[in-house]
Amino acid sequence: MNKGLEGIVVAETMISDVDGKQGTLLYRGIPVGELATERSFEDVVYLLWNGDLPSKQESAAFSEQLKAAREIPEYAITIIEQMPKVSTTMEVLRTVVSSMSSTWPPTIEDQIKFAACFPTIIAYTHRDKQELPRIRPNAHLNHVENYMYMLTGERPVATQADALTAYLILTMEHGMNASTFAARVVASTESTLTSAITGALGAMSGPLHGGAPTEVLQLIADVQNGESIEEVLRNKLENGEKLMGFGHRVYKTSDPRAEALKRLLARLQDDDDALAQAVQIEQKATELLHTYKPGRDLHVNVEFYAAALMDTLAIDHDLLTPTFCVSRITGWCAHVQEQAQNNRIFRPDQKYIG
């Protein structure tokens, strides 16, 4: 039995290729690091959904389509306002998304609607929690700039917007991860895109998936409050705790997304103390994991440096996983679209041991 379906191929895809042994990630055959440094968020979404990078005219038209779909209906705003204040932003996002209509098979209009409105739902929810007035979308800003503007009311500086853009591109798509698989399972029943995305959001909320960056920040805080990096990490390992931000089900070498984010941090920070500490934690954790868990090939993953980047950008901790979703919604849509084109309902077997 392959627990957790590890090593089992459940679908054929043309969307992305994750090579865990080589430590590479391709979107439609293009290295993700190349896309993250040379292309806009909108262009890479177009690539995932259409198979090719857009021309200048196609890019401009697609960007305008996304801008036009940013507003959310009044009933969605009412849901945000009436959700319990103790609800997390992820819980509000999931609830609002589940109320939105869509059809089967998925249409490009529905995909644009969901991708465009995620930042709006998240920003409205965040400001509602802070008892601040909502900030409407700004049609003069691109997708990422607008998201940052709606959270704070200030236009981001170029270096910050570029850093967040690169992060969102790096995390748009990553093969048959838990949330993407959840979306494809729901889609395989020929339910709606709404249902598939709602299922994906449920999976993304878990601390072993999209919730990991928050746990990484706790690890960094524990290190900062401890006497030494080695002492804190060693105590965690001896107590049987996981080192969040290390190890990956696929990558058996360095996560290419983590390496790209480390380079981004180096360029973004004026004071490199935070980056230096993150690198020290990575080095010591890798060394100790080799000792405590020999043969496991546990290396730093994207969540570790994603948490450090979000902290540098002063993005609220409650927004870490929702911000991940601003990116990953685009990958979910691509997979639901692909599932619909050659569908067969998922129905794996089980082994009875009662």
Helices and strands as residue ranges (DSSP letters): G 3-5, E 16-19, E 24-27, E 30-31, H 32-38, H 41-50, H 56-68, H 74-82, H 89-98, H 108-129, H 143-152, H 158-170, H 178-188, H 193-204, H 212-225, H 229-238, H 256-268, H 273-292, H 302-312, G 317-319, H 320-341
